[in-house]
Amino acid sequence: MKRGDIAGGGARYVNSLGCWRWVDANLGRVILSLLIGAGSGLSLIVAIGAQNAFVLRQGIRREHVLPVVLICALTDAVLELLGVAGIGFVVQQAPILLEIVRWGGVAFLLWYAWSAARRALRPEVLVAGEGGGGSLRRTILACLAITYLNPHVYLDTMVLMGSIGNAQGDPARWWFVAGGALASIVWFFVLGYGARALTRFFATPRSWQILDWVVAAVMLGIAARLVFGGLGV
């Protein structure tokens, strides 16, 4: 073997070793950014709220679960992406827009709480598995209203998640978004389809009464928080 061949082979080995070291180092950063994004996202969405209560109820009734979970998960992903892209700063500087959304959300939450209470007062129509459920169009509109008429969704995803994501730097912030989006997708699919395991428990009108009273209380609580607590910005 010629000396030049040996030298060339050694150079390729060194370059290959350096490449693997670069991959290992960057893979660690990617995984860390994904985990930070997933953890931050879950800390904001895994709580008793209007959106989760709505998804849970749809899952138990097995009505239009896929479009509901897709709307919720994709909304989180898109808003987090916009937040990291810098739109969150714009939203934070436009309080009048958040005020409009705030009072629109209050009105819708009060209406939904009243609807849940009315259902609870008529438990004979709430037995799981019976027909006569809401139409796809009405369900989608309700899901969109619960999602987009809550100003905290913009503060949580676009402002808070955007701030945390941008603190990761490039390109880690985009992996942070991916982690947050993945967490939202997993959470809402587990909540929507996992709720089917509770179907047997909700086979009696009394169980539906309890659920709808809880839903009504949650909606009223969030509405009161928006009215008296403001946006906290």
C-alpha positions as CSV (number, residue, x, y, z in Angstrom):
1,M,0.0,0.0,0.0
2,K,1.3,3.4,-0.9
3,R,2.0,6.1,1.7
4,G,-0.6,8.4,0.0
5,D,-3.3,5.7,0.3
6,I,-2.6,5.3,4.0
7,A,-2.7,9.0,4.6
8,G,-6.0,9.3,2.6
9,G,-7.5,6.5,4.6
10,G,-6.5,8.1,7.8
11,A,-8.0,11.4,6.8
12,R,-11.3,9.8,5.8
13,Y,-11.4,8.0,9.2
14,V,-10.8,11.2,11.1
15,N,-13.5,13.0,9.0
16,S,-15.9,10.1,9.6
17,L,-15.2,10.1,13.4
18,G,-15.7,13.9,13.5
19,C,-19.0,13.5,11.6
20,W,-20.3,11.0,14.1
21,R,-19.3,13.2,17.0
22,W,-21.2,16.1,15.4
23,V,-24.2,13.8,14.9
24,D,-24.1,12.6,18.5
25,A,-23.8,16.1,19.9
26,N,-26.6,17.5,17.8
27,L,-28.8,14.5,18.3
28,G,-28.6,15.2,22.1
29,R,-29.6,18.8,21.5
30,V,-32.5,17.8,19.3
31,I,-33.8,15.2,21.8
32,L,-33.5,17.8,24.7
33,S,-35.4,20.4,22.7
34,L,-38.1,17.9,21.9
35,L,-38.4,17.0,25.5
36,I,-38.5,20.6,26.7
37,G,-41.2,21.4,24.1
38,A,-43.3,18.3,25.0
39,G,-43.0,19.0,28.8
40,S,-43.8,22.7,28.4
41,G,-46.8,21.9,26.2
42,L,-48.2,19.2,28.5
43,S,-47.9,21.5,31.5
44,L,-50.2,23.9,29.8
45,I,-52.8,21.6,28.4
46,V,-53.1,18.8,31.0
47,A,-55.6,20.5,33.2
48,I,-59.3,20.7,33.8
49,G,-60.5,23.3,31.3
50,A,-63.2,24.0,28.8
51,Q,-61.4,22.4,25.9
52,N,-60.5,19.2,27.7
53,A,-64.0,18.9,29.2
54,F,-65.4,19.2,25.7
55,V,-63.1,16.6,24.2
56,L,-63.8,14.3,27.1
57,R,-67.5,14.5,26.6
58,Q,-67.3,13.9,22.9
59,G,-65.0,10.9,23.5
60,I,-67.4,9.3,26.0
61,R,-70.4,9.8,23.6
62,R,-68.2,8.7,20.7
63,E,-69.4,11.6,18.6
64,H,-67.1,13.2,16.0
65,V,-64.1,12.4,18.1
66,L,-61.5,12.6,15.2
67,P,-62.4,16.1,13.9
68,V,-62.5,17.4,17.5
69,V,-59.1,16.0,18.5
70,L,-57.6,17.2,15.2
71,I,-58.9,20.7,15.7
72,C,-57.5,20.9,19.2
73,A,-54.1,19.3,18.4
74,L,-53.5,21.2,15.2
75,T,-54.5,24.5,16.7
76,D,-51.9,24.1,19.4
77,A,-49.3,23.2,16.9
78,V,-50.0,26.1,14.5
79,L,-50.2,28.7,17.3
80,E,-47.0,27.4,18.9
81,L,-45.3,27.7,15.5
82,L,-46.6,31.2,15.1
83,G,-45.4,32.1,18.6
84,V,-41.9,30.9,17.9
85,A,-41.9,32.7,14.6
86,G,-42.5,35.9,16.4
87,I,-46.2,36.5,16.1
88,G,-46.6,36.1,19.9
89,F,-44.9,39.4,20.4
90,V,-47.4,41.1,18.1
91,V,-50.3,39.5,20.0
92,Q,-48.9,40.7,23.3
93,Q,-48.7,44.2,21.9
94,A,-52.4,44.2,20.8
95,P,-54.4,44.0,24.1
96,I,-57.6,45.3,22.4
97,L,-57.7,42.2,20.3
98,L,-57.4,40.0,23.3
99,E,-60.1,42.0,25.1
100,I,-62.5,41.3,22.2
101,V,-61.7,37.6,22.3
102,R,-62.0,37.7,26.1
103,W,-65.6,38.9,26.2
104,G,-66.6,36.8,23.2
105,G,-65.2,33.8,25.2
106,V,-67.2,34.8,28.3
107,A,-70.4,34.9,26.3
108,F,-69.8,31.5,24.7
109,L,-68.7,29.9,28.0
110,L,-71.8,31.1,29.8
111,W,-74.0,29.8,26.9
112,Y,-72.2,26.4,27.0
113,A,-72.5,26.2,30.8
114,W,-76.3,26.9,30.5
115,S,-76.6,24.2,27.8
116,A,-74.7,21.7,30.0
117,A,-76.9,22.5,33.0
118,R,-80.0,22.1,30.9
119,R,-78.8,18.7,29.7
120,A,-78.2,17.7,33.3
121,L,-81.8,18.6,34.2
122,R,-83.0,16.2,31.5
123,P,-80.9,13.1,32.2
124,E,-83.2,10.8,30.2
125,V,-81.7,12.0,26.9
126,L,-78.1,11.6,28.0
127,V,-77.7,7.8,28.0
128,A,-74.5,6.8,26.2
129,G,-74.9,5.1,22.9
130,E,-78.3,6.5,22.1
131,G,-78.9,8.3,18.8
132,G,-79.8,11.9,18.3
133,G,-76.3,13.3,19.0
134,G,-75.1,16.7,17.7
135,S,-74.4,17.2,14.0
136,L,-70.8,17.3,12.8
137,R,-71.2,20.9,11.8
138,R,-72.5,22.0,15.2
139,T,-69.8,20.0,17.0
140,I,-67.0,21.6,14.9
141,L,-68.4,25.1,15.4
142,A,-68.6,24.5,19.2
143,C,-65.0,23.1,19.3
144,L,-63.7,26.1,17.3
145,A,-65.5,28.5,19.6
146,I,-64.2,26.9,22.8
147,T,-60.7,26.8,21.3
148,Y,-60.4,30.3,19.7
149,L,-62.6,32.4,22.0
150,N,-60.4,31.6,24.9
151,P,-57.7,34.4,25.0
152,H,-55.5,32.2,27.3
153,V,-54.9,29.9,24.4
154,Y,-53.1,32.7,22.6
155,L,-51.2,33.7,25.7
156,D,-50.2,30.1,26.5
157,T,-49.2,28.9,23.0
158,M,-48.1,32.0,21.2
159,V,-46.7,34.2,24.0
160,L,-45.5,31.7,26.6
161,M,-44.5,28.8,24.4
162,G,-43.1,31.3,21.9
163,S,-40.9,32.9,24.5
164,I,-39.6,29.5,25.8
165,G,-39.1,28.2,22.3
166,N,-37.1,31.3,21.1
167,A,-34.9,31.0,24.2
168,Q,-33.6,27.7,22.8
169,G,-32.0,29.4,19.8
170,D,-31.6,28.1,16.3
171,P,-32.3,25.5,15.2
172,A,-33.4,24.1,18.6
173,R,-36.5,26.3,18.7
174,W,-38.1,24.4,15.8
175,W,-37.5,21.1,17.5
176,F,-39.1,22.7,20.6
177,V,-42.2,23.4,18.5
178,A,-42.1,19.8,17.2
179,G,-42.0,18.5,20.8
180,G,-44.9,20.7,21.8
181,A,-47.0,19.7,18.8
182,L,-46.3,16.1,19.4
183,A,-47.4,16.4,23.0
184,S,-50.7,18.1,22.0
185,I,-51.4,15.4,19.4
186,V,-50.7,12.6,21.9
187,W,-52.7,14.2,24.7
188,F,-55.9,15.0,22.7
189,F,-55.9,11.6,21.0
190,V,-55.5,9.8,24.4
191,L,-58.2,12.0,25.9
192,G,-60.7,11.7,23.1
193,Y,-60.3,8.0,22.4
194,G,-59.3,6.9,25.9
195,A,-62.6,8.3,27.2
196,R,-64.3,5.3,25.6
197,A,-63.1,3.3,28.5
198,L,-65.5,5.3,30.6
199,T,-68.5,4.4,28.5
200,R,-69.7,1.7,30.8
201,F,-69.6,4.1,33.8
202,F,-71.6,6.6,31.8
203,A,-74.3,4.0,30.8
204,T,-76.7,5.5,33.3
205,P,-78.4,8.9,33.1
206,R,-77.1,9.8,36.6
207,S,-73.5,9.6,35.5
208,W,-74.3,12.0,32.6
209,Q,-75.9,14.3,35.1
210,I,-72.7,14.4,37.1
211,L,-70.5,15.0,34.1
212,D,-72.7,17.8,32.7
213,W,-72.8,19.5,36.1
214,V,-69.0,19.3,36.2
215,V,-68.8,20.7,32.7
216,A,-71.2,23.5,33.6
217,A,-69.1,24.4,36.7
218,V,-65.9,24.3,34.7
219,M,-67.3,26.6,32.0
220,L,-68.7,29.0,34.7
221,G,-65.4,29.0,36.6
222,I,-63.4,29.9,33.5
223,A,-65.9,32.6,32.5
224,A,-65.6,34.1,36.0
225,R,-61.9,34.0,35.7
226,L,-62.0,35.9,32.5
227,V,-64.4,38.5,33.9
228,F,-62.8,39.1,37.2
229,G,-59.3,38.1,36.7
230,G,-58.7,39.6,33.3
231,L,-55.9,38.2,31.1
232,G,-53.0,38.6,33.5
233,V,-50.9,40.5,31.0
